[in-house]
Amino acid sequence: MGIVKIDDMLHEHVRRASTVMCRSINAQAEFWMKIGMLAEANPALSFTDIVRDQLAAMPAPTPADAVAA
């Protein structure tokens, strides 16, 4: 883990988006970085395609997952 220096205006955008998306500021920034990295690696995919592929790659939930939540 490290520290990433970002512009104050970008930090404000992350803060606002994190509130709307019910994520921490760090989780929102990490989400944007991951999606951006995947978009650069897969320029033919849309945002929706990337999210769909990421969801499909996750293991299916089990009844135990519902109890743990």
Biopython code that builds the backbone (N, CA, C, O; Angstrom):
import numpy as np
from Bio.PDB.StructureBuilder import StructureBuilder

atoms = [
    (1, "MET", "N", (0.854, -1.170, 0.000)),
    (1, "MET", "CA", (0.000, 0.000, 0.000)),
    (1, "MET", "C", (0.895, 1.227, 0.000)),
    (1, "MET", "O", (1.979, 1.221, 0.583)),
    (2, "GLY", "N", (0.432, 2.268, -0.654)),
    (2, "GLY", "CA", (1.209, 3.492, -0.710)),
    (2, "GLY", "C", (0.314, 4.706, -0.747)),
    (2, "GLY", "O", (-0.907, 4.614, -0.623)),
    (3, "ILE", "N", (0.943, 5.827, -0.917)),
    (3, "ILE", "CA", (0.223, 7.095, -0.998)),
    (3, "ILE", "C", (0.278, 7.580, -2.435)),
    (3, "ILE", "O", (1.332, 7.547, -3.071)),
    (4, "VAL", "N", (-0.849, 8.027, -2.939)),
    (4, "VAL", "CA", (-0.934, 8.566, -4.290)),
    (4, "VAL", "C", (-1.322, 10.034, -4.175)),
    (4, "VAL", "O", (-2.342, 10.364, -3.570)),
    (5, "LYS", "N", (-0.520, 10.907, -4.748)),
    (5, "LYS", "CA", (-0.825, 12.334, -4.720)),
    (5, "LYS", "C", (-1.701, 12.660, -5.923)),
    (5, "LYS", "O", (-1.341, 12.377, -7.066)),
    (6, "ILE", "N", (-2.846, 13.255, -5.651)),
    (6, "ILE", "CA", (-3.740, 13.678, -6.732)),
    (6, "ILE", "C", (-4.114, 15.143, -6.537)),
    (6, "ILE", "O", (-4.031, 15.690, -5.438)),
    (7, "ASP", "N", (-4.520, 15.745, -7.621)),
    (7, "ASP", "CA", (-4.959, 17.137, -7.630)),
    (7, "ASP", "C", (-6.152, 17.324, -6.695)),
    (7, "ASP", "O", (-6.973, 16.418, -6.550)),
    (8, "ASP", "N", (-6.251, 18.476, -6.069)),
    (8, "ASP", "CA", (-7.356, 18.761, -5.140)),
    (8, "ASP", "C", (-8.721, 18.648, -5.809)),
    (8, "ASP", "O", (-9.670, 18.158, -5.197)),
    (9, "MET", "N", (-8.831, 19.093, -7.054)),
    (9, "MET", "CA", (-10.117, 19.023, -7.757)),
    (9, "MET", "C", (-10.495, 17.562, -8.029)),
    (9, "MET", "O", (-11.660, 17.190, -7.887)),
    (10, "LEU", "N", (-9.524, 16.738, -8.417)),
    (10, "LEU", "CA", (-9.810, 15.319, -8.634)),
    (10, "LEU", "C", (-10.227, 14.665, -7.317)),
    (10, "LEU", "O", (-11.135, 13.834, -7.296)),
    (11, "HIS", "N", (-9.570, 15.036, -6.227)),
    (11, "HIS", "CA", (-9.948, 14.495, -4.919)),
    (11, "HIS", "C", (-11.391, 14.857, -4.587)),
    (11, "HIS", "O", (-12.130, 14.037, -4.043)),
    (12, "GLU", "N", (-11.789, 16.068, -4.910)),
    (12, "GLU", "CA", (-13.176, 16.486, -4.667)),
    (12, "GLU", "C", (-14.148, 15.653, -5.506)),
    (12, "GLU", "O", (-15.215, 15.273, -5.022)),
    (13, "HIS", "N", (-13.788, 15.369, -6.753)),
    (13, "HIS", "CA", (-14.639, 14.513, -7.599)),
    (13, "HIS", "C", (-14.758, 13.111, -6.996)),
    (13, "HIS", "O", (-15.843, 12.531, -6.969)),
    (14, "VAL", "N", (-13.644, 12.579, -6.518)),
    (14, "VAL", "CA", (-13.662, 11.252, -5.893)),
    (14, "VAL", "C", (-14.532, 11.282, -4.639)),
    (14, "VAL", "O", (-15.333, 10.374, -4.414)),
    (15, "ARG", "N", (-14.377, 12.318, -3.828)),
    (15, "ARG", "CA", (-15.167, 12.431, -2.603)),
    (15, "ARG", "C", (-16.655, 12.459, -2.916)),
    (15, "ARG", "O", (-17.440, 11.757, -2.277)),
    (16, "ARG", "N", (-17.046, 13.267, -3.896)),
    (16, "ARG", "CA", (-18.463, 13.381, -4.250)),
    (16, "ARG", "C", (-19.002, 12.061, -4.794)),
    (16, "ARG", "O", (-20.088, 11.623, -4.416)),
    (17, "ALA", "N", (-18.235, 11.431, -5.684)),
    (17, "ALA", "CA", (-18.670, 10.154, -6.258)),
    (17, "ALA", "C", (-18.761, 9.082, -5.182)),
    (17, "ALA", "O", (-19.664, 8.247, -5.215)),
    (18, "SER", "N", (-17.833, 9.096, -4.226)),
    (18, "SER", "CA", (-17.851, 8.083, -3.165)),
    (18, "SER", "C", (-19.114, 8.200, -2.322)),
    (18, "SER", "O", (-19.650, 7.192, -1.861)),
    (19, "THR", "N", (-19.586, 9.409, -2.122)),
    (19, "THR", "CA", (-20.820, 9.615, -1.360)),
    (19, "THR", "C", (-22.014, 9.038, -2.112)),
    (19, "THR", "O", (-22.846, 8.343, -1.529)),
    (20, "VAL", "N", (-22.092, 9.323, -3.393)),
    (20, "VAL", "CA", (-23.208, 8.834, -4.212)),
    (20, "VAL", "C", (-23.182, 7.309, -4.318)),
    (20, "VAL", "O", (-24.229, 6.663, -4.269)),
    (21, "MET", "N", (-21.980, 6.733, -4.463)),
    (21, "MET", "CA", (-21.852, 5.295, -4.669)),
    (21, "MET", "C", (-21.748, 4.506, -3.359)),
    (21, "MET", "O", (-21.580, 3.286, -3.387)),
    (22, "CYS", "N", (-21.846, 5.187, -2.218)),
    (22, "CYS", "CA", (-21.767, 4.546, -0.897)),
    (22, "CYS", "C", (-20.473, 3.754, -0.730)),
    (22, "CYS", "O", (-20.474, 2.626, -0.237)),
    (23, "ARG", "N", (-19.367, 4.374, -1.155)),
    (23, "ARG", "CA", (-18.043, 3.785, -0.995)),
    (23, "ARG", "C", (-17.184, 4.761, -0.207)),
    (23, "ARG", "O", (-17.484, 5.953, -0.137)),
    (24, "SER", "N", (-16.108, 4.243, 0.386)),
    (24, "SER", "CA", (-15.137, 5.147, 0.988)),
    (24, "SER", "C", (-14.427, 5.891, -0.145)),
    (24, "SER", "O", (-14.485, 5.476, -1.303)),
    (25, "ILE", "N", (-13.765, 6.979, 0.197)),
    (25, "ILE", "CA", (-13.006, 7.719, -0.815)),
    (25, "ILE", "C", (-11.944, 6.817, -1.423)),
    (25, "ILE", "O", (-11.759, 6.812, -2.639)),
    (26, "ASN", "N", (-11.246, 6.054, -0.590)),
    (26, "ASN", "CA", (-10.221, 5.150, -1.110)),
    (26, "ASN", "C", (-10.811, 4.078, -2.012)),
    (26, "ASN", "O", (-10.234, 3.765, -3.054)),
    (27, "ALA", "N", (-11.953, 3.508, -1.630)),
    (27, "ALA", "CA", (-12.590, 2.477, -2.453)),
    (27, "ALA", "C", (-13.036, 3.050, -3.796)),
    (27, "ALA", "O", (-12.932, 2.375, -4.820)),
    (28, "GLN", "N", (-13.533, 4.291, -3.802)),
    (28, "GLN", "CA", (-13.951, 4.915, -5.054)),
    (28, "GLN", "C", (-12.751, 5.142, -5.961)),
    (28, "GLN", "O", (-12.810, 4.850, -7.155)),
    (29, "ALA", "N", (-11.658, 5.664, -5.398)),
    (29, "ALA", "CA", (-10.449, 5.894, -6.197)),
    (29, "ALA", "C", (-9.913, 4.569, -6.733)),
    (29, "ALA", "O", (-9.500, 4.491, -7.890)),
    (30, "GLU", "N", (-9.916, 3.529, -5.903)),
    (30, "GLU", "CA", (-9.444, 2.214, -6.344)),
    (30, "GLU", "C", (-10.326, 1.673, -7.469)),
    (30, "GLU", "O", (-9.822, 1.096, -8.433)),
    (31, "PHE", "N", (-11.644, 1.859, -7.347)),
    (31, "PHE", "CA", (-12.566, 1.412, -8.395)),
    (31, "PHE", "C", (-12.261, 2.106, -9.713)),
    (31, "PHE", "O", (-12.163, 1.455, -10.753)),
    (32, "TRP", "N", (-12.111, 3.436, -9.672)),
    (32, "TRP", "CA", (-11.805, 4.181, -10.895)),
    (32, "TRP", "C", (-10.472, 3.747, -11.492)),
    (32, "TRP", "O", (-10.349, 3.628, -12.711)),
    (33, "MET", "N", (-9.477, 3.513, -10.648)),
    (33, "MET", "CA", (-8.171, 3.075, -11.162)),
    (33, "MET", "C", (-8.269, 1.701, -11.810)),
    (33, "MET", "O", (-7.698, 1.472, -12.876)),
    (34, "LYS", "N", (-8.992, 0.788, -11.167)),
    (34, "LYS", "CA", (-9.133, -0.557, -11.729)),
    (34, "LYS", "C", (-9.877, -0.513, -13.057)),
    (34, "LYS", "O", (-9.441, -1.135, -14.026)),
    (35, "ILE", "N", (-10.988, 0.208, -13.118)),
    (35, "ILE", "CA", (-11.758, 0.299, -14.357)),
    (35, "ILE", "C", (-10.919, 0.975, -15.446)),
    (35, "ILE", "O", (-10.926, 0.539, -16.597)),
    (36, "GLY", "N", (-10.200, 2.033, -15.084)),
    (36, "GLY", "CA", (-9.336, 2.711, -16.055)),
    (36, "GLY", "C", (-8.249, 1.806, -16.592)),
    (36, "GLY", "O", (-7.968, 1.816, -17.791)),
    (37, "MET", "N", (-7.628, 1.017, -15.715)),
    (37, "MET", "CA", (-6.593, 0.078, -16.135)),
    (37, "MET", "C", (-7.176, -0.963, -17.084)),
    (37, "MET", "O", (-6.572, -1.282, -18.108)),
    (38, "LEU", "N", (-8.349, -1.490, -16.745)),
    (38, "LEU", "CA", (-8.989, -2.486, -17.610)),
    (38, "LEU", "C", (-9.418, -1.863, -18.938)),
    (38, "LEU", "O", (-9.337, -2.518, -19.977)),
    (39, "ALA", "N", (-9.870, -0.615, -18.919)),
    (39, "ALA", "CA", (-10.276, 0.066, -20.159)),
    (39, "ALA", "C", (-9.081, 0.282, -21.075)),
    (39, "ALA", "O", (-9.190, 0.112, -22.289)),
    (40, "GLU", "N", (-7.936, 0.657, -20.500)),
    (40, "GLU", "CA", (-6.730, 0.829, -21.320)),
    (40, "GLU", "C", (-6.281, -0.492, -21.927)),
    (40, "GLU", "O", (-5.832, -0.531, -23.072)),
    (41, "ALA", "N", (-6.399, -1.578, -21.161)),
    (41, "ALA", "CA", (-5.977, -2.889, -21.642)),
    (41, "ALA", "C", (-6.973, -3.497, -22.633)),
    (41, "ALA", "O", (-6.621, -4.388, -23.405)),
    (42, "ASN", "N", (-8.218, -3.011, -22.607)),
    (42, "ASN", "CA", (-9.284, -3.552, -23.460)),
    (42, "ASN", "C", (-10.069, -2.406, -24.095)),
    (42, "ASN", "O", (-11.233, -2.199, -23.754)),
    (43, "PRO", "N", (-9.452, -1.659, -25.013)),
    (43, "PRO", "CA", (-10.095, -0.448, -25.537)),
    (43, "PRO", "C", (-11.403, -0.685, -26.299)),
    (43, "PRO", "O", (-12.183, 0.248, -26.489)),
    (44, "ALA", "N", (-11.647, -1.911, -26.733)),
    (44, "ALA", "CA", (-12.885, -2.179, -27.470)),
    (44, "ALA", "C", (-14.075, -2.390, -26.542)),
    (44, "ALA", "O", (-15.218, -2.408, -27.000)),
    (45, "LEU", "N", (-13.822, -2.549, -25.237)),
    (45, "LEU", "CA", (-14.914, -2.801, -24.293)),
    (45, "LEU", "C", (-15.476, -1.498, -23.731)),
    (45, "LEU", "O", (-14.739, -0.545, -23.476)),
    (46, "SER", "N", (-16.780, -1.477, -23.546)),
    (46, "SER", "CA", (-17.433, -0.338, -22.891)),
    (46, "SER", "C", (-17.332, -0.516, -21.375)),
    (46, "SER", "O", (-16.947, -1.579, -20.889)),
    (47, "PHE", "N", (-17.680, 0.528, -20.647)),
    (47, "PHE", "CA", (-17.728, 0.444, -19.186)),
    (47, "PHE", "C", (-18.638, -0.708, -18.758)),
    (47, "PHE", "O", (-18.281, -1.487, -17.875)),
    (48, "THR", "N", (-19.808, -0.814, -19.382)),
    (48, "THR", "CA", (-20.758, -1.877, -19.056)),
    (48, "THR", "C", (-20.160, -3.247, -19.314)),
    (48, "THR", "O", (-20.336, -4.164, -18.512)),
    (49, "ASP", "N", (-19.451, -3.393, -20.433)),
    (49, "ASP", "CA", (-18.797, -4.667, -20.745)),
    (49, "ASP", "C", (-17.767, -5.032, -19.668)),
    (49, "ASP", "O", (-17.692, -6.182, -19.233)),
    (50, "ILE", "N", (-16.988, -4.052, -19.252)),
    (50, "ILE", "CA", (-15.949, -4.298, -18.246)),
    (50, "ILE", "C", (-16.577, -4.732, -16.928)),
    (50, "ILE", "O", (-16.134, -5.707, -16.320)),
    (51, "VAL", "N", (-17.604, -4.017, -16.482)),
    (51, "VAL", "CA", (-18.258, -4.364, -15.220)),
    (51, "VAL", "C", (-18.910, -5.739, -15.321)),
    (51, "VAL", "O", (-18.800, -6.543, -14.396)),
    (52, "ARG", "N", (-19.576, -6.013, -16.417)),
    (52, "ARG", "CA", (-20.213, -7.321, -16.618)),
    (52, "ARG", "C", (-19.177, -8.433, -16.555)),
    (52, "ARG", "O", (-19.404, -9.450, -15.900)),
    (53, "ASP", "N", (-18.036, -8.255, -17.231)),
    (53, "ASP", "CA", (-16.979, -9.266, -17.224)),
    (53, "ASP", "C", (-16.396, -9.465, -15.824)),
    (53, "ASP", "O", (-16.087, -10.590, -15.432)),
    (54, "GLN", "N", (-16.246, -8.374, -15.074)),
    (54, "GLN", "CA", (-15.723, -8.477, -13.710)),
    (54, "GLN", "C", (-16.708, -9.219, -12.808)),
    (54, "GLN", "O", (-16.296, -10.026, -11.975)),
    (55, "LEU", "N", (-17.997, -8.951, -12.968)),
    (55, "LEU", "CA", (-19.004, -9.665, -12.179)),
    (55, "LEU", "C", (-19.036, -11.144, -12.541)),
    (55, "LEU", "O", (-19.165, -11.993, -11.659)),
    (56, "ALA", "N", (-18.918, -11.463, -13.834)),
    (56, "ALA", "CA", (-18.927, -12.858, -14.279)),
    (56, "ALA", "C", (-17.716, -13.624, -13.763)),
    (56, "ALA", "O", (-17.786, -14.837, -13.568)),
    (57, "ALA", "N", (-16.608, -12.925, -13.540)),
    (57, "ALA", "CA", (-15.388, -13.586, -13.069)),
    (57, "ALA", "C", (-15.420, -13.883, -11.570)),
    (57, "ALA", "O", (-14.588, -14.641, -11.072)),
    (58, "MET", "N", (-16.366, -13.298, -10.857)),
    (58, "MET", "CA", (-16.462, -13.527, -9.405)),
    (58, "MET", "C", (-17.131, -14.869, -9.138)),
    (58, "MET", "O", (-18.015, -15.285, -9.886)),
    (59, "PRO", "N", (-16.705, -15.557, -8.057)),
    (59, "PRO", "CA", (-17.376, -16.810, -7.706)),
    (59, "PRO", "C", (-18.838, -16.557, -7.359)),
    (59, "PRO", "O", (-19.191, -15.501, -6.834)),
    (60, "ALA", "N", (-19.675, -17.536, -7.658)),
    (60, "ALA", "CA", (-21.099, -17.424, -7.341)),
    (60, "ALA", "C", (-21.288, -17.410, -5.835)),
    (60, "ALA", "O", (-20.613, -18.147, -5.116)),
    (61, "PRO", "N", (-22.205, -16.573, -5.350)),
    (61, "PRO", "CA", (-22.456, -16.539, -3.899)),
    (61, "PRO", "C", (-23.069, -17.848, -3.413)),
    (61, "PRO", "O", (-23.771, -18.534, -4.157)),
    (62, "THR", "N", (-22.798, -18.178, -2.171)),
    (62, "THR", "CA", (-23.361, -19.385, -1.550)),
    (62, "THR", "C", (-24.268, -18.954, -0.399)),
    (62, "THR", "O", (-24.212, -17.800, 0.025)),
    (63, "PRO", "N", (-25.095, -19.852, 0.108)),
    (63, "PRO", "CA", (-25.927, -19.503, 1.263)),
    (63, "PRO", "C", (-25.106, -19.040, 2.457)),
    (63, "PRO", "O", (-25.564, -18.204, 3.236)),
    (64, "ALA", "N", (-23.894, -19.576, 2.611)),
    (64, "ALA", "CA", (-23.031, -19.153, 3.721)),
    (64, "ALA", "C", (-22.643, -17.683, 3.594)),
    (64, "ALA", "O", (-22.465, -17.000, 4.603)),
    (65, "ASP", "N", (-22.508, -17.185, 2.346)),
    (65, "ASP", "CA", (-22.177, -15.764, 2.137)),
    (65, "ASP", "C", (-23.278, -14.865, 2.682)),
    (65, "ASP", "O", (-22.989, -13.806, 3.239)),
    (66, "ALA", "N", (-24.533, -15.269, 2.531)),
    (66, "ALA", "CA", (-25.659, -14.475, 3.021)),
    (66, "ALA", "C", (-25.654, -14.419, 4.541)),
    (66, "ALA", "O", (-25.985, -13.389, 5.127)),
    (67, "VAL", "N", (-25.285, -15.507, 5.174)),
    (67, "VAL", "CA", (-25.229, -15.541, 6.639)),
    (67, "VAL", "C", (-24.093, -14.679, 7.146)),
    (67, "VAL", "O", (-24.235, -14.002, 8.164)),
    (68, "ALA", "N", (-22.943, -14.694, 6.436)),
    (68, "ALA", "CA", (-21.770, -13.927, 6.849)),
    (68, "ALA", "C", (-22.006, -12.429, 6.718)),
    (68, "ALA", "O", (-21.392, -11.639, 7.435)),
    (69, "ALA", "N", (-22.884, -12.037, 5.814)),
    (69, "ALA", "CA", (-23.146, -10.606, 5.596)),
    (69, "ALA", "C", (-24.036, -10.109, 6.662)),
    (69, "ALA", "O", (-24.386, -8.928, 6.674)),
]
sb = StructureBuilder()
sb.init_structure("model")
sb.init_model(0)
sb.init_chain("A")
sb.init_seg("    ")
for serial, (resi, resn, name, xyz) in enumerate(atoms, 1):
    if name == "N":
        sb.init_residue(resn, " ", resi, " ")
    sb.init_atom(name, np.array(xyz, "f"), 0.0, 1.0, " ", f" {name:<3s}", serial, name[0])
structure = sb.get_structure()
